[in-house]
Amino acid sequence: MSTLWSRITDGASGLLGRMGGGAMQASGEMGLPVNLGSYDYAKNSGAQGKIQNIDQTLLWVVVALLMWGMIMVYSASIAMPDNPKFARYAQTHFLMRHIISIAIGFGVALLAFQVPLETWEKNARPLFIAALILLAAVLLPFIGKGVNGARRWISLGIINFQPSEFAKLAVIIYASDYMVRKMEVKERFFRAVLPMGAAVGLAGIFLLAEPDMGAFLVIAIIAMGILFLGGVNARMFFLILAILVFAFAMIIATSPWRRERIFAYLDPWDPTHTLGKGYQLSHSLIAIGRGEIFGVGLGGSVEKLHWLPEAHTDFLLAVIGEEFGLVGVVAVIGMFLWLSRRIMVIGRQALALDRTFAGLVAQGVGIWIGFQSFINMGVNLGALPTKGLTLPLMSYGGSAILMNMVAIAIVLRIDSENKQMMRGGRS
């Protein structure tokens, strides 16, 4: 009897294996434009619980970036109380606030992971309207909080919330939903692209009034990327690109202090720029130059000792370069490159499964993380003009960390639903 039962189970296992292999072969024959990765769906078909659906490697890379960022924020800010401006702060002030931001972000990300993508799609327009309201509210004197001449934050007591970070995620969700709704008219410029351009333009007006040109640039690139990935033809894509380039060129041309930044970027060692708009860039380059190959060691940075402004936020990579050298900078670049690519692959998986909205959202997050990290690294390395953008998941900043973690949670949810569908279940 036991022999008969073992033969039955062996036969069933072989049949299921052949069916699984046939399905995978069939998907390969259909030419799905996606690499399904190393996840063994046949082996994990009996997995129970959503935790087993999570991309473990992606999760650990994010955790590694968060932990490394936390260490570097502490290293970059430990000497700040020596400055009379921060004399009342403890040496762990920024570290503790950063830890609190990560803890809050983790809790909100867990909640975001529980939300199905259908719910995000249904609430895309309300989320975008809420983002516009917050961007407008931050400009009001009794609501918005100004720092260094910019009004970008709303004080929530324990943290200062930056609406532009929420707007980045809201634009991703809204643009993805917009492309799903406009699939039938995506070949017509005025019916397909102009309404989306007007929406992003309105957000840009609020952002430039703060002013926050960096956030506007990121949002514009996200929207343009989603339009392209959503199927807008090449002619319209290059027309949009030309309009954006012209718009940003006019913004820079009509702003004297933005023009000074461009000139300082072109020659940061000129005496007229070194103590002016090129001050941060020149000291960032000095910090990276001091690090050489292997760095001066954790905590050994000299530039963070009141020479390099915003060392714990916009110029955290310069401190990493000084303390960990070229090896550390290359490691950070490699981790962000892998993270962005993996998020884009998850988006391609969703598109291959006819989950257009989910796929565009994932790829929008990939564009956000990849492009913003590229801009921040380029600024720190002197390859791009100075722009106030933080390094995602690493730099100090409560609302940035919060929204980055929520975005990653949504991507993990998309990946979980992808795997569930590949096993024959519902997303």
Secondary structure, 3 states (H helix, E strand, C coil): CHHHHHHHHHHHHHHHHHHHHHHHHHHHHHCCCCCCCCCCCCCCCCCCCHHHHCCHHHHHHHHHHHHHHHHHHHHHHCCHHHCHHHCCCCCCHHHHHHHHHHHHHHHHHHHHHCCCHHHHHHCHHHHHHHHHHHHHHCCCCCCEEEECCEEEEEECCCCEECHHHHHHHHHHHHHHHHHHHCHHHCCCHHHHCHHHHHHHHHHHHHHHHCCCHHHHHHHHHHHHHHHHHCCCCHHHHHHHHHHHHHHHHHHHHCCHHHHHHHHHHHCCCCHHHHCCCCHHHHHHHHHHHHHCCCCCCCCCCCCCCCCCCCCCCCCHHHHHHHHHHHHHHHHHHHHHHHHHHHHHHHHHHHHHCCCHHHHHHHHHHHHHHHHHHHHHHHHHCCCCCCCCCCCCCCCCCHHHHHHHHHHHHHHHHHHHHHHHHHCCCCC
